[in-house]
Amino acid sequence: MRHITTGALLLLAGCATATPIKTGNAKEYLIECNGLAQTWSSCFTKANNTCTNGYDTLEQSSDNAGVLGGAQFKHLRIRCK
């Protein structure tokens, strides 16, 4: 039971991650902000921390997982300047 509770709390809290994407010479990243507590602001903060000289937004999307009242999954694909 403790593992289920811990898993549910992690889904609610979520985290923001930046995964590098190989696209030739450009530095692109997929920023994922998953969880009910994560806002778009969390994604943009992660993008700013990832690309210290700025970035261009290539794609921005979100969807509801339908788990625990509609957990949000936000995706931001960026290219560093």
DSSP file (Angstrom, degrees, kcal/mol; ACC not computed):
  #  RESIDUE AA STRUCTURE BP1 BP2  ACC     N-H-->O    O-->H-N    N-H-->O    O-->H-N    TCO  KAPPA ALPHA  PHI   PSI    X-CA   Y-CA   Z-CA
    1    1 A M     >        0   0    0      0, 0.0     4,-2.1     0, 0.0     5,-0.2   0.000 360.0 360.0 360.0 -36.0    0.0    0.0    0.0
    2    2 A R  H  >  +     0   0    0      1,-0.2     4,-2.4     2,-0.2     5,-0.2   0.883 360.0  52.7 -62.7 -37.3    2.9    2.4    0.8
    3    3 A H  H  > S+     0   0    0      2,-0.2     4,-2.3     1,-0.2    -1,-0.2   0.863 107.9  51.1 -66.7 -35.9    4.2    2.0   -2.8
    4    4 A I  H  > S+     0   0    0      2,-0.2     4,-2.3     1,-0.2    -1,-0.2   0.923 111.2  47.8 -66.6 -43.7    0.8    2.9   -4.3
    5    5 A T  H  X S+     0   0    0     -4,-2.1     4,-2.1     2,-0.2    -2,-0.2   0.916 112.4  48.9 -63.1 -44.0    0.6    6.0   -2.1
    6    6 A T  H  X S+     0   0    0     -4,-2.4     4,-2.1     1,-0.2    -1,-0.2   0.915 111.6  49.6 -62.6 -43.6    4.2    7.1   -3.0
    7    7 A G  H  X S+     0   0    0     -4,-2.3     4,-2.0     1,-0.2    -2,-0.2   0.896 110.0  50.6 -62.3 -41.6    3.5    6.5   -6.7
    8    8 A A  H  X S+     0   0    0     -4,-2.3     4,-2.0     1,-0.2    -1,-0.2   0.895 109.8  50.4 -64.7 -40.0    0.3    8.6   -6.5
    9    9 A L  H  X S+     0   0    0     -4,-2.1     4,-2.7     1,-0.2     5,-0.3   0.892 109.2  51.2 -66.0 -39.1    2.1   11.4   -4.8
   10   10 A L  H  X S+     0   0    0     -4,-2.1     4,-3.1     2,-0.2    -1,-0.2   0.888 109.4  50.6 -65.0 -38.2    4.8   11.4   -7.5
   11   11 A L  H  < S+     0   0    0     -4,-2.0    25,-0.6     2,-0.2    -2,-0.2   0.898 113.5  45.5 -65.3 -40.6    2.2   11.6  -10.2
   12   12 A L  H  < S+     0   0    0     -4,-2.0    25,-2.6    23,-0.2    26,-0.3   0.918 120.5  38.4 -68.3 -44.0    0.5   14.5   -8.5
   13   13 A A  H  < S+     0   0    0     -4,-2.7    -2,-0.2    23,-0.2    -3,-0.2   0.934  90.4 171.3 -74.6 -47.1    3.8   16.4   -7.8
   14   14 A G     <  -     0   0    0     -4,-3.1     2,-0.3    -5,-0.3    21,-0.2  -0.010  22.2-121.6  66.0-174.3    5.5   15.5  -11.1
   15   15 A C  E     -A   34   0A   0     19,-1.0    19,-1.8    -4,-0.1     2,-0.5  -0.972   9.2-115.8-158.5 165.8    8.7   17.0  -12.3
   16   16 A A  E     +A   33   0A   0     -2,-0.3     2,-0.3    17,-0.2    17,-0.2  -0.955  35.5 179.8-111.7 126.1   10.2   18.9  -15.3
   17   17 A T  E     -A   32   0A   0     15,-2.4    15,-2.4    -2,-0.5     2,-0.5  -0.910  19.9-148.9-125.9 153.4   12.8   17.1  -17.3
   18   18 A A  E     -A   31   0A   0     -2,-0.3    13,-0.2    13,-0.2    -2,-0.0  -0.980  13.5-171.4-123.1 118.4   14.9   18.0  -20.4
   19   19 A T  E     -A   30   0A   0     11,-2.3    11,-2.6    -2,-0.5    -2,-0.0  -0.941  24.2-124.2-111.4 122.5   15.9   15.3  -22.8
   20   20 A P  E     -A   29   0A   0      0, 0.0     2,-0.4     0, 0.0     9,-0.3  -0.355  21.4-154.7 -63.9 143.8   18.3   16.1  -25.6
   21   21 A I  E     -A   28   0A   0      7,-2.9     7,-0.9    -2,-0.0     2,-0.6  -0.985  14.8-128.8-120.2 129.0   17.1   15.4  -29.2
   22   22 A K  E     +A   27   0A   0     -2,-0.4     3,-0.1     5,-0.1     5,-0.1  -0.677  44.0 149.6 -80.4 118.8   19.7   14.7  -32.0
   23   23 A T  E >   -A   26   0A   0      3,-0.6     3,-0.9    -2,-0.6     2,-0.4  -0.305  64.6 -87.4-143.5  54.3   18.9   16.9  -35.0
   24   24 A G  T 3  S-     0   0    0      1,-0.2    -1,-0.4     3,-0.0     0, 0.0  -0.624  96.5 -16.7  78.5-131.2   22.2   17.6  -36.7
   25   25 A N  T 3  S+     0   0    0     -2,-0.4    -1,-0.2    -3,-0.1     2,-0.1   0.699 112.4  94.4 -85.3 -20.7   24.2   20.6  -35.3
   26   26 A A  E <  S-A   23   0A   0     -3,-0.9     2,-0.9     1,-0.1    -3,-0.6  -0.429  74.5-128.5 -75.6 145.7   21.3   22.3  -33.5
   27   27 A K  E     +A   22   0A   0     53,-0.4    53,-3.0    -2,-0.1     2,-0.3  -0.836  37.1 173.6 -94.7 105.9   20.7   21.6  -29.8
   28   28 A E  E     -AB  21  79A   0     -7,-0.9    -7,-2.9    -2,-0.9     2,-0.3  -0.852   8.7-170.6-112.9 150.6   17.1   20.6  -29.3
   29   29 A Y  E     -AB  20  78A   0     49,-2.2    49,-2.6    -2,-0.3     2,-0.7  -0.981  22.0-138.0-138.5 148.5   15.4   19.4  -26.2
   30   30 A L  E     -AB  19  77A   0    -11,-2.6   -11,-2.3    -2,-0.3     2,-0.5  -0.946  22.8-160.2-104.3 114.1   12.1   17.9  -25.2
   31   31 A I  E     -AB  18  76A   0     45,-3.7    45,-2.7    -2,-0.7     2,-0.5  -0.847   7.5-168.9 -95.3 124.8   11.0   19.5  -22.0
   32   32 A E  E     -AB  17  75A   0    -15,-2.4   -15,-2.4    -2,-0.5     2,-0.6  -0.970  11.1-176.0-119.1 126.9    8.3   17.4  -20.2
   33   33 A C  E     +AB  16  74A   0     41,-2.3    41,-1.6    -2,-0.5     2,-0.4  -0.887  17.5 177.6-122.1  96.8    6.4   18.7  -17.2
   34   34 A N  E     +AB  15  73A   0    -19,-1.8   -19,-1.0    -2,-0.6    39,-0.2  -0.821  31.5  53.6-109.5 139.4    4.2   16.0  -15.9
   35   35 A G  S >  S-     0   0    0     37,-2.4     3,-1.0    -2,-0.4   -23,-0.2  -0.283  83.4 -89.7 121.8 155.6    1.9   16.0  -12.9
   36   36 A L  T 3  S+     0   0    0    -25,-0.6   -23,-0.2     1,-0.2   -24,-0.1   0.796 122.6  55.2 -66.5 -29.0   -0.9   18.1  -11.6
   37   37 A A  T 3  S+     0   0    0    -25,-2.6     2,-0.4   -26,-0.2    -1,-0.2   0.603  89.2  92.8 -82.1 -10.8    1.4   20.4   -9.7
   38   38 A Q    <   -     0   0    0     -3,-1.0     2,-0.2   -26,-0.3    -3,-0.1  -0.707  56.2-173.3 -88.8 130.9    3.4   21.3  -12.8
   39   39 A T    >>  -     0   0    0     -2,-0.4     4,-1.2    -5,-0.1     3,-0.7  -0.611  43.5 -99.0-110.5 173.7    2.4   24.4  -14.8
   40   40 A W  H 3> S+     0   0    0      1,-0.2     4,-2.5    -2,-0.2     5,-0.2   0.845 123.4  65.2 -61.3 -31.2    3.6   25.7  -18.1
   41   41 A S  H 3> S+     0   0    0      1,-0.2     4,-2.3     2,-0.2    -1,-0.2   0.875  97.4  54.2 -58.1 -37.3    5.7   28.1  -16.0
   42   42 A S  H <> S+     0   0    0     -3,-0.7     4,-2.1     2,-0.2    -1,-0.2   0.900 109.0  48.5 -62.8 -40.9    7.6   25.0  -14.8
   43   43 A C  H  X S+     0   0    0     -4,-1.2     4,-2.3     2,-0.2    -2,-0.2   0.923 112.2  47.4 -64.5 -45.4    8.3   24.0  -18.4
   44   44 A F  H  X S+     0   0    0     -4,-2.5     4,-2.5     2,-0.2    -2,-0.2   0.860 110.6  52.3 -68.2 -35.0    9.5   27.5  -19.4
   45   45 A T  H  X S+     0   0    0     -4,-2.3     4,-2.2    -5,-0.2    -1,-0.2   0.923 110.4  48.3 -63.4 -44.2   11.7   27.7  -16.3
   46   46 A K  H  X S+     0   0    0     -4,-2.1     4,-1.9     2,-0.2    -2,-0.2   0.899 111.2  51.0 -63.0 -40.4   13.3   24.4  -17.3
   47   47 A A  H  X S+     0   0    0     -4,-2.3     4,-2.6     2,-0.2    -2,-0.2   0.915 110.1  49.1 -63.2 -43.6   13.8   25.6  -20.8
   48   48 A N  H  < S+     0   0    0     -4,-2.5     6,-0.2     1,-0.2    -1,-0.2   0.877 112.9  47.3 -63.6 -37.9   15.4   28.8  -19.6
   49   49 A N  H  < S+     0   0    0     -4,-2.2     3,-0.3     1,-0.2    -1,-0.2   0.805 114.0  48.2 -72.6 -29.4   17.8   26.8  -17.4
   50   50 A T  H  < S+     0   0    0     -4,-1.9     2,-0.7     1,-0.3    -2,-0.2   0.885 118.7  37.5 -77.9 -41.1   18.6   24.4  -20.2
   51   51 A C    ><  -     0   0    0     -4,-2.6     3,-1.8    -5,-0.2    -1,-0.3  -0.826  67.1-179.1-115.4  90.5   19.3   27.0  -22.8
   52   52 A T  T 3  S+     0   0    0     -2,-0.7    -1,-0.1    -3,-0.3     3,-0.1   0.705  82.2  51.8 -67.4 -19.9   21.1   29.9  -21.0
   53   53 A N  T 3  S-     0   0    0      1,-0.4    -1,-0.3     0, 0.0     2,-0.1   0.224 123.1 -92.9 -98.4  14.0   21.4   32.0  -24.3
   54   54 A G    <   -     0   0    0     -3,-1.8    27,-2.1    -6,-0.2    -1,-0.4  -0.272  40.8-128.8  99.2 171.9   17.7   31.7  -25.0
   55   55 A Y  E     -C   80   0A   0     25,-0.3     2,-0.4    26,-0.1    25,-0.2  -0.977   7.1-124.3-155.0 161.5   15.6   29.3  -27.1
   56   56 A D  E     -C   79   0A   0     23,-2.5    23,-2.1    -2,-0.3     2,-0.6  -0.944  29.0-126.8-109.5 136.0   13.0   29.0  -29.9
   57   57 A T  E     +C   78   0A   0     -2,-0.4    21,-0.2    21,-0.2     3,-0.1  -0.741  29.7 174.1 -83.4 122.3    9.8   27.0  -29.2
   58   58 A L  E     +     0   0A   0     19,-3.2     2,-0.3    -2,-0.6    20,-0.2   0.751  67.3   1.3 -97.0 -31.3    9.3   24.4  -31.9
   59   59 A E  E     -C   77   0A   0     18,-1.6    18,-2.8     2,-0.0     2,-0.4  -0.973  55.7-173.2-159.2 142.1    6.3   22.6  -30.5
   60   60 A Q  E     +C   76   0A   0     -2,-0.3     2,-0.3    16,-0.2    16,-0.2  -0.977  21.3 151.1-141.0 124.4    4.1   22.9  -27.4
   61   61 A S  E     -C   75   0A   0     14,-2.6    14,-3.2    -2,-0.4     2,-0.3  -0.979  18.5-170.5-150.1 161.4    1.4   20.4  -26.5
   62   62 A S  E     -C   74   0A   0     -2,-0.3     2,-0.3    12,-0.2    12,-0.2  -0.983   4.6-179.2-148.3 157.5   -0.5   19.0  -23.5
   63   63 A D  E     -C   73   0A   0     10,-1.8    10,-2.4    -2,-0.3     2,-0.4  -0.986  28.3-114.9-153.6 159.5   -2.9   16.2  -22.8
   64   64 A N  E     -C   72   0A   0     -2,-0.3     8,-0.2     8,-0.2     7,-0.1  -0.823  12.6-156.2 -97.5 134.4   -4.8   14.7  -20.0
   65   65 A A        -     0   0    0      6,-2.7    -1,-0.1    -2,-0.4     3,-0.1   0.669  30.2-130.9 -82.6 -16.8   -3.9   11.1  -18.9
   66   66 A G        +     0   0    0      5,-0.3     2,-0.4     1,-0.3     3,-0.3   0.639  67.1 126.7  75.3  11.9   -7.3   10.5  -17.4
   67   67 A V  S  > S-     0   0    0      1,-0.2     4,-1.6     4,-0.2    -1,-0.3  -0.873  75.9  -4.9-105.8 135.6   -5.6    9.2  -14.3
   68   68 A L  T  4 S-     0   0    0     -2,-0.4    -1,-0.2     1,-0.2    -2,-0.1   0.909 141.3 -36.3  51.2  49.8   -6.4   10.6  -10.8
   69   69 A G  T  4 S-     0   0    0     -3,-0.3    -1,-0.2     1,-0.1    -2,-0.1   0.731 122.5 -42.7  80.3  22.3   -8.8   13.3  -12.2
   70   70 A G  T  4  -     0   0    0     -3,-0.2    -2,-0.2     1,-0.1    -1,-0.1   0.948  65.1-150.3  92.7  57.6   -6.9   14.1  -15.4
   71   71 A A     <  -     0   0    0     -4,-1.6    -6,-2.7    -7,-0.1     2,-0.3  -0.360  22.0-124.4 -58.5 135.0   -3.1   14.4  -14.7
   72   72 A Q  E     - C   0  64A   0     -8,-0.2   -37,-2.4    -7,-0.1     2,-0.5  -0.664  21.1-166.6 -87.6 135.4   -1.6   16.8  -17.1
   73   73 A F  E     -BC  34  63A   0    -10,-2.4   -10,-1.8    -2,-0.3     2,-0.4  -0.980  11.8-170.8-119.6 115.4    1.3   15.9  -19.4
   74   74 A K  E     -BC  33  62A   0    -41,-1.6   -41,-2.3    -2,-0.5     2,-0.4  -0.891   3.1-168.9-111.7 137.5    2.9   19.0  -20.9
   75   75 A H  E     -BC  32  61A   0    -14,-3.2   -14,-2.6    -2,-0.4     2,-0.4  -0.989   6.6-179.8-129.1 132.8    5.5   18.8  -23.7
   76   76 A L  E     -BC  31  60A   0    -45,-2.7   -45,-3.7    -2,-0.4     2,-0.6  -0.974   9.9-161.8-133.8 116.6    7.7   21.6  -25.0
   77   77 A R  E     +BC  30  59A   0    -18,-2.8   -19,-3.2    -2,-0.4   -18,-1.6  -0.889  21.6 176.6-102.0 126.0   10.2   21.0  -27.8
   78   78 A I  E     -BC  29  57A   0    -49,-2.6   -49,-2.2    -2,-0.6     2,-0.4  -0.846  27.4-146.7-128.4 159.7   12.9   23.8  -28.0
   79   79 A R  E     -BC  28  56A   0    -23,-2.1   -23,-2.5    -2,-0.3   -51,-0.2  -0.994  27.0-128.2-125.5 123.0   16.0   24.7  -29.9
   80   80 A C  E       C   0  55A   0    -53,-3.0   -53,-0.4    -2,-0.4   -25,-0.3  -0.390 360.0 360.0 -68.1 146.2   18.7   26.5  -28.1
   81   81 A K              0   0    0    -27,-2.1   -26,-0.1   -55,-0.1    -1,-0.1   0.410 360.0 360.0 -87.8 360.0   20.1   29.7  -29.7
